[in-house]
Amino acid sequence: MNGREIIQALHEGRRVFSSAMVSTSPLWPNLVKQAGLDFVFVDTEHTPIDRQTLSWICQTYQALGLPPVVRIPSNDPFEACKAMDAGAGGIIGPYLETADQVRGLVGAVKLRPLKGRRLQEALLNPDSLEPELRDYLEQRNGDKILIVNIESTPAIENLHEICSVPGLDAVLIGPHDLSCSLGIPEQYDHPRFEEAVQTIFRIAREHGVGAGCHFWLSLDREIAWSQAGGNLVMHSSDLATFSRTLKHEIEHLREALK
């Protein structure tokens, strides 16, 4: 799917599949393309990817028809603009808790290149845009995806307001940080964690916003969450999949060759 098709699917509740990719090997993108993902999640919050390398990654995945959606280091619109200039097909805002933070990212992703007072006016009142400018921005940015991480109890408390911001395409649960915010670190089978996931999915879908959880520990749990309303299936990462597969195969070889 292209960016516009992904955005439409997220809002309509149809499933979209992705995985986190941080490898900088030139052999990697073509292998990822063969996996059948709809887009790739490139993480610059927790991985040391510089601007030049990020641009190489984004441009390569774009050329293969896989929109690269970049998680920026912080919810700074300037960080979002830097990733978009590198060739990102969209942005994931990390650890976001307020609607104002969403609006800042909407400005950077959906209304580029507007800045300053002109941008603030457009965010407060989209009707302030002249028809010609509105059409230009839609043609330029209409395929750019905006997802935000929901990773705390304050974010859940503000979720109705967050999901009401025009331009937001999906929310993505960060399970580790959310479990810590709930006071149950890494207890992903805890009833309170399950309740939080279900609440986030329900509120997002009420507002016509896509919803998912980035998970890597259990396919069965991913399937159950998807069946419960999570239509953004953000499965694992290249590092986790490689590590898990290699560990399993080495254990199998050691056992077989005793």
N, C-alpha and C positions, 0 to 999 in steps of 0.2 A: 504494500500500500504506500501511496505517497502521503505527504503531510496532511493535505486536506482530507483525504480519505480516513486517515488515522483520527483526526480531530472529530470528524463526523461519527465514526464508530464509537469513540469514547463517550460522546454526548448521548448517543442513542442506546448505549448499554451493550453494544456488541463487543466481543472479546478482541483484545489487542495483545500480542505477545512480544516480549522483549527480554533482554538479559544485559547485565552490566559487562562492558568490555573495556579493559584498561591496557591490554597488551599493545606494545608499539611495534611488534614484529610486522614486516611488510607482507608476510605470508598469512597473517591472521584474518584480515577483512574478507578475503575470498572464501575462507573456510566458514566464517560466520554467515556469509551470504547463503551458503548451502544448507544452513540449519533451518531456514524458513522463518526467521524472525521478521516482525513488522518494522521494528526500529531497534536501535542499540542505545544503551544507557552508558554514557561516558562520565565517569566520576572524577572530578577535579577537587572535590572536598577532602577526600581521604587519601588521594594518591598524588605523587609529585610529578604531575604532567605540566610542563611549561607551555607558554603560548605558542611557540613554533611547533612543538610536537602535537599540541592539541589541534592546530590548524591542519597539520598533515593527516591526523586521524579523521577529522571531520570531512575534509575534502575527499579523502579516499572512500569513506562510507557513502558520502553523497553521490560520488561517481558510480557506485554500485547499486544505487537506488534504495539504500537503507538510511533513513534519516537518523543522524546522530543527535540525541538529546542530551545535553551536557548539564550535569549538576555542578553548579558554581560553588566556590568556597564559602560564600556568605550571601545573604539576601540584599546585595548591593546592586542597584540597577546598572552601575558602571561595570561591574563584573559580568553581568548578563550581556551587556553590549559588547564587551571584549570577546566573549564566547560566540556571540552571533557574528561578529566580524571575522572570526576564525572559520566560519562556515557551519556553525551548529544549525541543526534543523529544529531546535527548540531548547528550552531551559527547564531544569528542575531546581526549584528553590529549596534549600535545606532548612530544616528546623524552623519552620515558619509558624507564627502564632496569631497574627492579626490580619484583618482585611486590608489595612493600609500597606502592609508589606506586599500583599498580592497586587494591589494597584500599582505599586512601584515597578513590579516585574512586568505587569501588563504593558506599562508604558515602554519598557525596554524591548519587549518581545513583539508586541502587536502594533505599536505606534511608532516604531523607528521610521525616520530619523528625527521626529519631533523632540524638542528639548525645552527646558526652562518653563517660562510662564505659559507658552503655547501648549506644551505637553500637559501641564496641570489643568488648563482649561478644558482640554479634550478629555482628560480622565474624569473630571467632574461633570462635564456635559458633552457627550459625544455629538450632540446636535450642533455644537459650535463649529464643527468641521465643515468647510465648504464641500459641496458634492464632488468636485474634481479632486480635492485632496483626499476625501474619504475613499474614493475609488482607487486612487494611487496607493494608499496605505493597504487596502484590501488586496490589491494585486501583488504588492511587495511582501506583505507579511501574513497573508491569509493561510499559508501552509506551515506557519511556525507554531510549534506545540508548546503549551505552558502547563507544567505539572508542579505541584508543591508538595513537599514532605510534611506529613502530619506526624509529629513525634513526641507530643506532650499533652498533658491534661489541659493546660490553657488553650491549646489549639483545638481540642475537642469542644471545650466550652464555647469557643468562638466560631465553630465550624459552620453554623447556618450563615453567619455574616461572611465568612471566608468564601463559601461556595456560591454566594450571591454576587460576587464580583464578576462583571462581564469580561470575558477573555480568558478565564480559567478553564482549562480543559479536563484536568484530572487531579485527584489527590492520591498520594502514595504514602502508605504507612512505612515508617522506619522502625522496624520491630524492636531493635536493641534499645534505642533511646526511649521509645514509648514504654517499654517494660520497666526501664529505670525510673521514668517519670511517674509511673503507677506504683512504684515501690516494690516491684517484684522482678528484679533484674534477671533477664534471660529465661523467665518462666513462661514460655510461650503457650503452654497448655493450661495455664492458670485461668480459672473462670473469669477473673477480672480483666485479663488480657483479651480473652475471647469476647467478652461483653464490649470492650472498647473497639475491637475490630468491627463487630457487627454494627455498633452505633455509627462509626465513621462511614461504613458502606451505606447504611440506610440514609443518613443525612445527605451524603453526596448524590446518591441516586434520586432523592427527592428533588434536588436542584438540577437534575440533568447533567451532572458532572461525573466523569469517569472515576473509578476507585480501584485501588489495588494495594498489595503489600509486597515489598521486596523481601523474598524469602528464599532460603537455600538449604534448609535442614530436613524437609519432609515433603515429598511430592503429594502424599495423601492429604496433608494439611493445605497445601496450595490448591488442590482440587476442591476440597471442602469449602474453602473461602471463596473460590470462584463460583461455586454453585450457590453460595449464600449471597451473591451480589457483587463480588469483586470482578469487574470486567477488564481491568488492566493486570495482566498476568506477567509480573516482573520476576522472572525466574533466575535466581542464582547469579553467578558471574563467571567469567572465564577462569579466574584464579581458583574459586571454590570448586568449580566443576573439574578442572585439571587436577587439583589436589585430591579430591575425593576419588576420582577415577584411578589415578596413579596409585594411591594408597590401597584401594581395593584390589587392583591387579597385582601389585607386589605381594600383598598378603596371600593372594590365591597362588601365585608362583611359589612362594616359600613353602606353603602347605603341600603343594603338589610335588615339590622337589625334595621333600624330606627323605 
